């Protein structure tokens, strides 16, 4: 199976809204609209697409950090630096 990683074009970014609703269920619809109107223009959103049409998405700020925020917290705890 072939995988392709790329940044979404601006017109494609709204397709990620269901993922954000699931990941950040505490956010209001008003905030989500604000975020997509004002912030995603400057933010890159990575997508990994597979030949079978499967797609995985991540905002650039999460994708650039191995393990994301949770991975960083676990690393600090393992090193005795966690809160």
N, C-alpha and C positions, 0 to 999 in steps of 0.2 A: 504494500500500500504506500502510495506517495503522499507526503505531507508538504504543504507550502505555508510559510510564515510570512505575513505581510502586515503593513499598517492599513487600516480601513480608510477609504476615501471619506470625505466629509459627508456626502449624501448617504453613506452606509451606516454611520454611527448610531442613528436612532434605532437600528435593529438590535442594539445591545440593551435597550431599556428593560426588557423582561428579565435579563440576567441581573441588572442593577436592582430591580424591584425585589428580586429574591435575595440577593446578597445584603441589601440594606433596607430591610422591611420596615425599619423605624422611620425612614425618610418619608415625608409627605409627597403627594403628587405635585404640589406646588414647588417644592424644592427640586424634585426630579426634573420638572420642566425648566426651572431656572438653570440647573446644572447643564442640561443638554443644550439650552439656548446660549448660555454665556461661557461655559467652561470647556466643553468638548471641542470647540473651535481651535483652542490652543493645545489641547491634549492629544497625544497619539494613542490609538487603541489598537493593540496587536490582535491578530486573529491567526489561528492555525487551522487550515482547511485540509481535509483529507479527500482522496478521490471519491469516496462514497457519499460526499456531501456533508459529512460530520464537521462541526465547527466548534472551536474553543476560543474564547475571547478573554482578553485581560487589558485593563488600562495600562499604559506604559509605566506609570509610577509603581505599580505592583509588579509588573513583569520584570522590571530591572532589578528587583530585590530578590535574590534567591530565597525561596521559602516565604516570601511576602512578610507581612507584619507578624503573623503567628510564628513563622519560622525564626524570625529574629528574636522574639520573646523566648521561645524554647532554647535557642542558643545561649542567650544571656542567663537563663535559669540553670542550664547545664554547667555554665562557667561560674555560677555563684554570684552573678551580677543582677539577677532578677529582683523585682520588688517583692 
